[in-house]
Amino acid sequence: MSSTLATFLSGCIAIVGRRITTLPAIVVISLFVSGCQTTMKTVPDATVEKPVAEETVGVSEPDTGLIEPEVIEEPEPFADIQTETVIISDQRTKVGFLLPLSGRHKAVGQALLNAAQLALFDVSGEKFDLVVRDTAGTPTGARRAMESLVSERVDLVIGPLFATSVSAVTPLARSAGINVLSFSNDQAVAGDGIYVLGLTPEEQIRRVVDYAAAQGLRRVAVFAPDNVYGRRIVSALQIQSYGSGVEITRLGFFNPDVQDLTEEVKAIANYDQRHQALLSQKANLKGRKDAASRKALRRLRGRDTLNPPDYQAIIIPVGGKQLLTVAPLLNYFDVDPSQVKYLGTALWNNPKLGREPALVGGWYAAPSPAHWDSFKDRYRVLYGKVPPRIVSLAYDSVALAAVVARQAESQSVAVSYSQSVLTNPQGFSGLDGVFRLHTDGRSERGLAILTLERDLINVVEPAPVTFTPLVN
């Protein structure tokens, strides 16, 4: 069957989606796509503790985030995947799937599972089993779920969602020799068989700052939340500034739990100094009687500051209500978006943010929306709601695992999810465009530069469709 991302599901798979949610949390899903036949094998429920110290889901902040240009002939997703040649007889591939199906984040977990089902329908072969385990959204639940997957002798694990849960399953995975494709974006948990697929803030900053610098915007300020995410943003910018010609001229942090950020924004805008410079200039001109001075004084009427700030662009790595608080305040304190380019991250990836005039024309880096838009519509038809943006990670990772298995099956060789297979330097193409995994566990993505318009997101520079060769 066709594996293009635009494939629209027939009604029978929608029934499968509903049935799975009524089964016990622990199931093995086998989808035989020919003829829309399905088989499901239930296994005994595992005891998973209720959430303890539940983690906060953040789709690009602590743990998540996630758009390819229009192409005339779209390549098949995950084509030409390398496999390892080991002749086999007849065996099934079992891939574990760790996600929060209970607890505080069960809605996200169910959405991830829904997206995984769509990937199975699109690309899985007849000998592929997805073994689902509920983590309850906690490290304890993740560890117990991983123990169950190890006993099932799975070939690969997809998930879990949070970095702390990834850390909890890592010793078990490494001991069993099972590679893990996690949804975290925290590079600190990557390495030695643990891969992070989440869109990292470091990658977003590199892309948007590189683009801004190419447009001549090399003096940059950053106004970041005073938390782990904000410090990662600042660290990434500092690393990028070395030898790149980019200069960080002003740096400001703010408490993300405080609603009134007037004084903090005023400080990053250097408003008081610029306002005082205006008053001094006016006083100087008022003491003169020549025509040129009187003309200059008239030009200063209605202004609050004398000069623009000492930066050409400002990075505002927040989204939602925080962004709608900061952006108009910056504009109010004379950080004019017509003179200073506002830059962001994938947290800006909401067309409704374009209703704020100060944000219109701002740039940010994120995956290309080309495939996501059609997938979102398809998901909404099947499940009755718009999916959270992170579900593309579930689709892409399950599709990758399924295609590796399908290609091995077609060649009558053993399925392998070894490092050499997963870190194919050419990468893979999925819902979020091209991506590839590195041996140190990092993921690399081809990101687009996007801009906000009123109720609209436009592509300023398309995402790359291929990667440059890796240099040893």
N, C-alpha and C positions, 0 to 999 in steps of 0.2 A: 504494500500500500504506500501511497505517497507520504513522504516525511517532511514536506515543506511546512514551514511554520504557519502558513496561511490555511492549512487543512482545517476544515470545519467538521466537528463531530456530528455523527448521526444520533438520533434519539436514544438508541440502545445504550450508549456509553453513559448518558445522563442517569440512567437507572442504576448503573454500576456505582456512580458517584454517590447516589443517595443510599444505596445498600451498605456501602462501606462504613458510613457514619453510624449505622445502627448495629454494626458488629462490635464485639469486644475490642478494647483499645489495642490489643495485640493480635495482629492478623498477618497472614502471608498472602500477598496479592499476586495472582498469576493472571495476566491478561493475554488471551489468545485472540489477536486482532482479526484474523480472517473469519469472516462471517459474524463478527461481533459476539463470538462465544466467550464466556468468562467462566473461570473456575476459581474458587477461593477455598483455602484450607485454613481453618481456625486452629489455633494452638492454645494450650491452657493459659489463662490469665496469670500474669506475674504480679506479685505484690510490689507496688511502687508507693513509697511514702508520699504523703501529701506535701505540697510545696513548703520548703523551709528557706527562709531568707530569699524570697523570690526576687528575681532580677528584673530590672526595668527594660522592656523592649523599646529599642530606638532604631528606626529603620535606617538611619545612617549615622546617628550619633554614636552612643557607645557601640552598637552592634548591628549595623545593617546599611544599607544604602542602595540604591540603584534606581543607552538610547543609541545606528549604522546608517549610512547615507543610502539614498535610493539607488539601486543598481538595476541595470537592464536585465541581466540574467543572474538570478539569485542562486548561489551555490547551495547544495544540500547541506543542512546543518550537520556538523560533526563528521563531515566526509573525510575519507583517507586517514582514518585513525590507525596508528601503528599497533600491531599485535605481535605477540611472541609465539613462535612456532613450536608447539608441543602436541603431537598427535594424540587424540583422545577417542573414546568410544562414544558413550552417550551419558551426559551428565547435565544437571541444571545449574544455572548461575544464581547465587543468592546474594542479594545486596541488602544490607541493613539500612534502616531509615529511622533516625532518632529525631523526635520532635515533640513539643509540648501539646499533648491532646487532652490534658486535664490541668487544673490549676489556673492561675491568673492569665496565662497567655494561650489558653486553649483555642481561642478564635484565630490567632495567627497560625497555630499549629494545624488547625483544620484547613486553613487556606493553603498552607504549604503542601498538605496531603492532596488537596484537590488539584493543584498544579502538577504534582507528581503523577497523578492518574492521567492527566492529559498527555504528559510526556510518554507514559507507558502505551497509551493508545496510539500515539503517533509513530513511535519508533521501536518498540520492544519486539523481540523475537518470541518464539513459542517456548523457550526454555529459560525464561527469565522470571525470577521471583523477587518481589520487593517485600522484605520482612520489616514490618513497622513496629516500633517500640515507643511507648510513651515515656518521656523524661519528666513529666510534670513541671517542666520549666525550672528545675533545681539541679545543682550538682549531684546531690544524693540520688535523685531519680535518674539522672543521666548515667551515673556509675552503675546502678542496678540494671538499667536497660542495656548497657553495654555488656555487662556480664552475661545477660541472656543471649545477646547476639553472638558473643564468643562461643557460647555453648551450641549455638545453631550452626557454627562454622561458616559464617558468611564470608564472602570474598572481598567485600568492600563495605565501608560504612559511610553514609551520607548524613550530615548533621553532626552534632546538635547545633542549636541556634546561638547560644550565648558562650562567650569566652570562658567564663568560669566552669561551664558544663564541659567545654572542650578540654580544659585542664583536668577535669575529673575523669574523663574517659581515656586520656592519653596513655597513662601507664598500662592499662589493660590492652589497648590497641597495639602498642609497641611490643608488649610481651607476646601477643598472639600473632604478630606480623601482619596486621590488617591496616591498610592505609585508610585515612579518614578525609573526606571532603566536607569540611565544616562550613557553616553559614556565617561564622564570625568574621569581623573585619579587623581583628586585633592581631597584628603581626607578631606580637609577643608569644602567642601560643602556637605559632607555626614552626615546622621543621621536623625532620626525622619521621616522615610519613604522615604528618598532620598538615593539611592544606587549608588555607583560609580563602574562601570564595567571595566573601563580602567585599563590597566596594570600599576601599580604604580612604580615609581623609588625606593621607599622604599622596596617593595617586591623583586625587582630584585637584589638590593644590598644585602639584607639578604641572598638570595639564593646563589649568586656567592661567597660572602665572607665566608659563612659557608662551601662551598665546598673547597675553597682555604685553609681555616684553617684546614680542615680535611686532606689535603695533606701536612700539615706542614708549610704552608705559613702564618705566623701570624704577621709579620711586614709589614704594608701596608702604601702606600702613595696614595694620591688622587690628581688629577689635573683636576679641574672642572671649567666650565664656571661660571663667576660671574653674575649669574641671579637667579631667583627663583628656577628653576630646579636644578642648580648646588648646591645651598644651601640646597635643600631637600636631595640631594645625600649625602652631607657632614653630615648633621644632622642624617640621617639614619645610616651612618657608625659610627658616634660617639655614638649613642644609642646602636648599636650592639656591640661595643667594650667593653661596661661595663660588666665585669664578664665573657666575652667569651674567654679571652686570646689573643684577637686581639689587636695589638698596632698600633696606627696611628703615624708613625715616621716622616712623612713630609706631609704638606698640602699646595697646591698652587691653586690660582684662576687666571683666565685670562679673558680678555675682549672678549666676543664672536663676537664682531663687528670688531675686529682688525685682519688683515690677517697675519701680521708678528709677530709670537710668539716666535722668537728666544730667546730673553732675558728671557721670562717667563719659557720656557722649560729648558733653561740653569740653571735657579735657582732651579726648582724642581729636576733637575738631580744633583744638588750640584756639578756642573762640575768644577767651579773655584777652590774650596777647594780641590777637588780630584786631579785636574791637578797640583796644587801647591804642594801637597803631593808627587806626582810623581817626580817633578823637584827637590824637596829637597832630596828625596831618591837617585836620580841619582847623585846629587852633592856629597852626602855622600859616595856613592860607588866609585865614580871616585877618591876620595882621598885615596883609599886603593889599595894595590898592591897584596893582596893575591888572590889565584885562586878562592876561593869561592865568593869573592866580584866581580871579573871579570865575573864569570858565572852568578851571579845575575844581573849584569848590562846588560849582553847580553839578558837576559829574558825580560828586560824592553823595549828593542828596539821596536819601532812601536806602543807603547802604548801611550794613551793620559792621562790616569788617573791611580792612583795607586790601588785603591780598588773599588769594586762595591758600589752602593749607600747603604744607611742604611735601605733599605726595600727590601723585597722579592717579592712583588707584587705591581703594581700600577694600580689604577682604573682610566680609561679614559672614562667618561660618555658622550661621544659625538659620532656623526656618520657622514657619508658623507664626504664632503670636509674638515671639521674641523678635523676629525679623520685622514684623509690622510695627513694633515699638521702636526699634533702633533706626530703621531707614528714614522715617519722617523726621525723627529728632536730628539726625545728621544733616538733613536738608535744612531744617529750621536753624541750625547753628552754622549755616553757610558752608557746608560741604556740598556744594552744588553738583548734582549728578551730571550736569552738562559740562562741567569742568573736571570732575573727579569721577572716574569709572568705578561703579560699585561691582565687586566681584564676590561670588559665592561658591557653594558646594552643591551636591545633589539634594541637600535639604531645601533648596529653592525649587525643586522639581514639582511645582504646583501652579497651574495656570492662573488660579485665583489670586496669587500673590501679585500678578500684574495689575491688579486694581489699585495698588499703591503707586501713585505717580513717580515717587522717588526710585522705585525699582525698575521701572520701564527702561529698557536698554541695557540693564546690567547683564553681565556674563557669568556663567558658571559651567563647570564640567560635569557631565553625567553620561551614562550610556545613551546611545541613539534611541529615539522613541519609535523608529520605523516599525519594528516587529512587535514591540510592546503594545502599541495602540490596537492592532488587530487582535492580539492575544487577549487583551483586556475586554474587548467586546465579546469575544467568544466565551470567555470565562463568565461574564455577566449573564449571557443567555443561558448557560448551563446551570449556574449556581445562584442566580438571582441577586448578585451583589458585585460591586467593583472590588477586585482583589487588592490587597496591600502590595506595594511595589516590590517587596522582598521576595514574593513567590516566584519571580523569574529565576532566582537561584535554585529553587527546588526543581523547576522545569529543566533548566540547563544541566544540572548535575545528574538527575535521573536519566535524562536523554543521553548524556555522555556515557553513563554506565551501561545503558541498554544497547547503545550502538556498538560499543566495544564488544559486548557479549554477542550481538547479532553478527558482527563481522567475523568474529572467531568461529561462531557456529557455522557460518556459510563456508568457511575454509577448513572445517573439521579440525580445528586446533583448540587447545585449552585456552579458556578465558584467563587473561592476566590483567590485573590492575596494578602492575609494578610501577616503580618510579619512571622507568624508561617509557612506558606507555602513557602515563598521566602527564609527563612533562615533555610531550611532543613539541619541539621548538616552533613548529608551524602554527600551533594552537588549534583552537576549535571555534566554530561559529554557532551562536545560539540566539536566544531571545534578546540578549543584551549586546549583541554584536560579537566581535572576536575577543577571545581571551585565551590565555595560556598560563600554565602552572610552572613554577620554578622549583628547582631541587631543594631550595631552602623553605619551601612551603608557601611562599608568596604567590598571589595571583596577579597577573598583568592584564589590563583591559584596554581596548581601543575606545577612548571616550570622545564624545562630540563636545563642541562648545555651543552652548545654547543661550538664548536671550529671552527675557520675559517681555511680552507685550500684554495689552489688556485682555485678560481671559485667554491668553494664547502663549504657546511656547514655540519659538522659531529656532531653526538650526543656523548658527553663524558659520561654523566650520564643521564639516562632516567628520564622523569618526573614521579612523583608518579601517580598511577591510582586510589588511594583512599586517604582519609584524616584520620588522627588520630582523635579519639573522642575529642570533646571539653570538657574542664574541667570547671565546674562551679566555 
